[in-house]
Amino acid sequence: MNLAVPIPESVRGSALPRTIDLGYPSNRYAVGASAASALAARLLGGSWPEAALVGVNAFAAWACARELDPDHAQTATVALPLAAVTAWMGRPARPLAAAALLSGVRALSGTTGRVDAGMDVPALAGLTALAALSGDRAAALPVAGAAALTPGLEKPWVAALALLPGLRATPSASVPATLVALAALLAAPRLAAPEAVTAEADQGGRVLPGRVRRSRQVAGATVGAAVVAGQAASVLPLAVAALAVGLRRAAR
């Protein structure tokens, strides 16, 4: 039985939507472990909104790792619980920031195999602007980079939207998130080094190694910018994913 979440015909050419097919063990793990992370956070004394944010960050880290390392599901397997623990101990990324991070690396990596400028430029520009206005300016960098660097889009003006002034205060410093981000930066040379990619894109063709490498480079730059700006919590899912990729490559 096909348990994939269907993608509407009108957006199947977009670089952004992907299905969650529960026929794959890795996808079942992602959904189940994210839900379990949220439940554990609730049982440990967090409110339901706080617990939900832990689950969101856990799933977003898993999904970002799948985009940064499409050949190795185990990277995402490691990223999920690390993100859940870090989010619980410190301050998690807000849902909009998590969505911006994931959308940016997905478009950069090209894992869907398609791009539609008519849909994707407005979507990426909107996420960039919303993340910046919400105060999560570091989280706006991957979507801004995706609009500027994705073949078929290449709209550098979108990057200016990441400079919009925030309409609310940014998250306060989070020691656990900062430590994870610093660890990810130490692993950045491994993260950004060239590597073969054999994964197939969702809608046909191969995922290109050059695009995955560019996605990893943008991820590393985003984490570095977040540390400098004191916004490590805003990029927690991406920092965890980048660290997991670096650790996987270092262990080879």
Disulfide bonds with the S-S distance in Angstrom:
none
